[in-house]
Amino acid sequence: MSLQLAESLKGHEVLSKKKGFALGLGDLPEYVFTNEEGKIIDVSNWRRRVFKKVLKKAGLREIRIHDMRHTYATLRISKGDNITDVSKQLGHHSAKLTLDTYTHVMPGGKKSEVDGLDDPDFKHPNAPYIHPESLQTKKELTSIG
């Protein structure tokens, strides 16, 4: 969970405690997001009354709430975050499922990235500076001359 989300939920918890006391429910309502009576919200009603209006006001096309899950995964994966971590947060049973679903947004696969291997400044830390075959050729040339 991001720091921003954690802070938002802490603020929500304070408001929920106040709401719980005001409704005579005690410290906190049973659910995180509740209706005016402290009971679980009617998702269809909330979607129509709040979610769709927020999308429209923001100038966004109408989407399903589940689409936000795909957006989250796509953003995390496309910026190169750890696939195993993303998979766990999505609740997938394996990273393979996540990879199968989101391979199209994986960073890389561009010809320019492959061409970068030809860059003379590119050196893998474990690679020799000269290719072993080049060393052999160099030895053969020096033994001839």
Protein Blocks (a to p, Z undefined) as FASTA:
>chain_A
ZZklmmmmmmmmmmmmmmmmmnonajbdfbfbdcfkopacdfklmmmmmmmmmmmmnopa
cddfklmmmmmmmmmmmnopafklmmmmnopabfklmmmmmmmmpgejiaklmmmmmpmk
bccfkbcfbdfklmmmmmmmmmmZZ
